[in-house]
Amino acid sequence: METAALTGCRALVTGSSGGIGRHIALGLARLGADVAFNYRSNREAAEAGAEEARRLGVQSVALGADCAVPEQVRGLVAAAAERLGGLEILINNVGEFAYKRLRSHRPAEFERIIAGTVGATFHATMGALPHMRRAGFGRVVNLGAAGADQAMGGRKEGPHLAGKAAVVSLTRSFALEEASYGVTFNVVSPGIVDDRELSREEAVRRQDRSAPVGRPGTSADVVDAVLFLCRRESSFINGAVIAVTGGWQGNLG
């Protein structure tokens, strides 16, 4: 990809103080996009990410919000658009998770996981759409999970996977409704990325029999798929789900 492919674009990545979200935000900055980092509690890490992005020559800010709370996530989008001067790219990366059996979930816990996956995606998108429509251009990339497009279940991951399956459905509905405004919606569904700081070069030297390609997945693999969908040249890709799994199908039973 050319260095300045996204120059002039303004982006928000939810849940980007660390992990894959941080890598996505920095990837957007490397392509010339101004970017807002989002944190729930780790402000210091988000500020460090924003500072690293600014060293790449773009505008960048760190904004706090709990994306499981509708008012906060909508406020986050409004603040990002105000601080950056607009918003053309939204990456819905944040997601709640609890590793335990369904019968062990308290009602409030279940509701928070759903609110922090499909709810956060919906409210962030609704806040971003007016800015994208005015610009006549927008890219929304939602992070799914392996098997989400088939509504696959899994032991001890039920609410999280249910939320991700709903994210796929929501993405496809938005894709149908907003395409005429120049806004596309797609999903990137990562497989297992155990070491989010592992480089692709290091991964190639390792073996992982769970992935048909024979190596572990990396944040870079996920980031490259997200960045591809953000490009202006990707305008005919809409409502798609791209599995970044090395061929692993998400057999979680």
C-alpha positions as CSV (number, residue, x, y, z in Angstrom):
1,M,0.0,0.0,0.0
2,E,1.3,3.5,-0.8
3,T,2.2,5.5,2.3
4,A,-0.4,8.2,1.9
5,A,-3.4,6.1,0.8
6,L,-5.6,7.6,3.5
7,T,-4.3,11.1,3.7
8,G,-7.2,13.5,4.5
9,C,-9.3,10.9,6.2
10,R,-10.3,11.0,9.9
11,A,-10.6,7.8,11.8
12,L,-11.8,6.4,15.2
13,V,-10.8,3.0,16.5
14,T,-12.8,1.9,19.5
15,G,-10.9,-0.1,22.2
16,S,-7.5,1.0,20.9
17,S,-5.4,1.6,24.0
18,G,-3.7,-1.8,23.4
19,G,-3.8,-5.0,21.5
20,I,-5.1,-5.3,17.9
21,G,-7.0,-2.0,18.2
22,R,-3.8,-0.1,18.9
23,H,-2.1,-1.8,15.9
24,I,-5.1,-0.9,13.7
25,A,-5.0,2.8,14.8
26,L,-1.3,3.0,14.1
27,G,-1.7,1.3,10.8
28,L,-4.2,3.9,9.8
29,A,-1.8,6.7,10.9
30,R,1.0,5.2,8.7
31,L,-1.3,5.5,5.7
32,G,-1.9,9.2,6.5
33,A,-5.2,9.1,8.4
34,D,-5.7,11.3,11.4
35,V,-6.8,9.0,14.2
36,A,-8.6,9.0,17.5
37,F,-7.6,6.3,20.1
38,N,-10.2,5.2,22.5
39,Y,-9.7,3.8,26.1
40,R,-12.0,2.8,28.9
41,S,-9.5,2.9,31.8
42,N,-5.9,2.9,30.5
43,R,-5.5,6.5,29.5
44,E,-1.7,6.4,29.7
45,A,-1.5,3.7,27.0
46,A,-3.9,5.5,24.7
47,E,-2.0,8.7,25.1
48,A,1.2,6.9,24.2
49,G,-0.5,5.5,21.1
50,A,-1.7,8.9,20.1
51,E,1.8,10.4,20.6
52,E,3.3,7.6,18.4
53,A,0.7,8.4,15.7
54,R,1.6,12.1,15.9
55,R,5.3,11.2,15.3
56,L,4.1,9.8,12.0
57,G,2.9,13.2,11.0
58,V,-0.8,13.0,11.5
59,Q,-3.3,14.5,14.0
60,S,-4.1,12.1,16.9
61,V,-6.1,12.2,20.1
62,A,-6.9,9.9,23.0
63,L,-10.5,9.8,24.1
64,G,-12.0,8.0,27.1
65,A,-15.4,6.2,26.9
66,D,-17.0,3.0,28.1
67,C,-18.4,1.7,24.8
68,A,-20.9,-0.5,26.5
69,V,-22.8,2.6,27.6
70,P,-24.8,4.2,24.7
71,E,-24.5,7.8,25.8
72,Q,-20.7,7.4,26.2
73,V,-20.0,5.8,22.9
74,R,-22.1,8.4,21.0
75,G,-20.2,11.1,22.9
76,L,-17.0,9.5,21.9
77,V,-17.9,9.7,18.2
78,A,-18.9,13.3,18.6
79,A,-15.7,14.2,20.4
80,A,-13.6,12.4,17.8
81,A,-15.3,14.2,14.9
82,E,-14.9,17.5,16.7
83,R,-11.3,17.1,17.6
84,L,-10.2,15.8,14.2
85,G,-12.5,18.0,12.1
86,G,-14.7,15.2,10.7
87,L,-15.0,11.4,10.5
88,E,-14.8,9.1,7.5
89,I,-13.5,5.9,9.0
90,L,-14.9,3.9,12.0
91,I,-13.3,0.7,13.3
92,N,-15.6,-1.0,15.8
93,N,-13.0,-3.0,17.6
94,V,-14.2,-3.0,21.2
95,G,-15.9,-6.1,22.6
96,E,-16.8,-7.5,26.0
97,F,-15.9,-11.0,26.9
98,A,-16.3,-13.5,29.8
99,Y,-15.0,-17.0,29.6
100,K,-17.6,-19.2,31.4
101,R,-20.6,-21.3,30.7
102,L,-23.9,-19.7,29.8
103,R,-25.7,-20.9,33.0
104,S,-23.1,-19.0,35.1
105,H,-23.8,-15.6,33.6
106,R,-25.8,-13.2,35.7
107,P,-28.4,-11.2,33.7
108,A,-26.5,-7.9,34.1
109,E,-23.3,-9.6,33.0
110,F,-24.9,-11.1,29.9
111,E,-26.5,-7.7,29.0
112,R,-23.2,-5.9,29.4
113,I,-21.5,-8.3,27.0
114,I,-24.2,-7.8,24.4
115,A,-24.1,-4.0,24.9
116,G,-20.3,-4.0,24.5
117,T,-20.4,-5.9,21.2
118,V,-23.5,-5.3,19.1
119,G,-24.7,-2.4,21.1
120,A,-21.4,-0.5,20.9
121,T,-21.2,-1.2,17.2
122,F,-24.7,0.1,16.6
123,H,-24.4,3.3,18.7
124,A,-20.9,4.2,17.3
125,T,-22.1,3.7,13.8
126,M,-25.2,5.8,14.3
127,G,-23.0,8.6,15.6
128,A,-20.6,8.4,12.7
129,L,-23.0,8.1,9.8
130,P,-24.1,11.8,9.6
131,H,-20.4,12.8,9.2
132,M,-19.8,10.2,6.5
133,R,-23.0,11.1,4.6
134,R,-21.9,14.7,4.5
135,A,-18.5,13.7,3.2
136,G,-20.0,11.4,0.6
137,F,-17.5,8.8,1.7
138,G,-17.2,6.4,4.7
139,R,-15.7,3.1,5.7
140,V,-17.0,1.1,8.7
141,V,-15.1,-2.0,9.5
142,N,-16.4,-4.1,12.4
143,L,-14.4,-6.8,14.2
144,G,-16.1,-10.1,14.3
145,A,-14.8,-13.5,15.3
146,A,-14.1,-16.8,13.6
147,G,-17.3,-18.5,12.7
148,A,-19.5,-15.4,13.5
149,D,-20.9,-15.3,9.9
150,Q,-22.3,-18.8,10.5
151,A,-23.6,-18.0,14.0
152,M,-21.3,-20.7,15.5
153,G,-21.5,-21.3,19.2
154,G,-18.7,-22.3,21.6
155,R,-18.3,-23.5,25.1
156,K,-17.8,-20.7,27.6
157,E,-18.0,-18.0,24.9
158,G,-21.8,-17.9,24.3
159,P,-22.7,-14.3,24.9
160,H,-19.6,-13.0,23.2
161,L,-20.1,-15.1,20.1
162,A,-23.8,-14.3,20.0
163,G,-22.9,-10.6,20.0
164,K,-20.4,-11.1,17.2
165,A,-23.0,-13.0,15.1
166,A,-25.3,-10.1,15.6
167,V,-22.5,-7.7,14.5
168,V,-22.3,-9.6,11.2
169,S,-26.1,-9.3,10.6
170,L,-26.1,-5.6,11.6
171,T,-23.1,-4.9,9.3
172,R,-24.9,-6.5,6.3
173,S,-28.1,-4.5,7.1
174,F,-26.1,-1.2,7.3
175,A,-24.3,-2.2,4.1
176,L,-27.6,-2.4,2.2
177,E,-29.0,0.9,3.6
178,E,-26.0,3.2,3.4
179,A,-24.2,2.2,0.2
180,S,-25.9,4.9,-1.9
181,Y,-24.2,7.5,0.4
182,G,-20.8,6.2,-0.4
183,V,-20.4,4.4,2.9
184,T,-19.4,0.7,3.0
185,F,-19.6,-1.8,5.9
186,N,-17.6,-4.9,6.2
187,V,-16.4,-7.4,8.9
188,V,-13.0,-8.7,9.6
189,S,-13.1,-11.9,11.7
190,P,-9.9,-12.8,13.4
191,G,-9.0,-16.3,14.4
192,I,-6.7,-17.0,17.3
193,V,-4.0,-14.3,17.9
194,D,-2.4,-15.5,21.1
195,D,0.6,-13.1,21.0
196,R,-0.6,-9.7,19.7
197,E,2.9,-8.3,19.6
198,L,4.3,-11.1,17.5
199,S,5.6,-9.9,14.2
200,R,4.7,-11.7,10.9
201,E,8.4,-12.5,10.4
202,E,8.6,-14.2,13.8
203,A,5.4,-16.0,13.1
204,V,6.7,-17.5,9.9
205,R,9.5,-19.1,11.9
206,R,7.0,-20.8,14.3
207,Q,4.8,-23.8,13.8
208,D,1.1,-23.9,14.6
209,R,-0.7,-27.1,13.6
210,S,-4.1,-25.6,14.5
211,A,-3.9,-23.3,11.4
212,P,-3.8,-24.9,8.0
213,V,-1.2,-22.4,6.8
214,G,1.1,-23.8,9.5
215,R,1.9,-20.6,11.5
216,P,0.3,-18.6,14.2
217,G,-1.8,-15.5,13.4
218,T,-0.5,-12.0,14.2
219,S,-2.0,-8.5,14.7
220,A,-0.4,-7.5,11.4
221,D,-2.5,-10.1,9.5
222,V,-5.7,-8.5,11.0
223,V,-4.5,-5.0,10.5
224,D,-3.8,-5.5,6.8
225,A,-7.3,-6.8,6.2
226,V,-8.8,-3.8,7.9
227,L,-6.7,-1.3,6.1
228,F,-7.5,-2.9,2.7
229,L,-11.2,-2.4,3.4
230,C,-10.6,1.3,4.4
231,R,-9.2,2.2,1.0
232,R,-11.2,4.2,-1.5
233,E,-10.4,1.6,-4.1
234,S,-12.3,-1.0,-1.9
235,S,-15.7,0.7,-2.7
236,F,-17.2,-2.4,-4.3
237,I,-16.6,-4.6,-1.3
238,N,-19.6,-4.1,0.9
239,G,-21.3,-6.4,3.4
240,A,-18.4,-8.9,3.3
241,V,-16.9,-11.0,6.0
242,I,-13.2,-11.6,5.7
243,A,-11.9,-14.4,7.9
244,V,-8.3,-13.8,9.0
245,T,-7.8,-17.3,10.5
246,G,-5.1,-19.1,8.4
247,G,-7.9,-21.4,7.2
248,W,-9.1,-22.4,10.7
249,Q,-12.9,-22.4,10.7
250,G,-13.6,-21.6,14.3
251,N,-14.7,-25.0,15.4
252,L,-15.4,-24.1,19.0
253,G,-17.6,-26.9,20.1
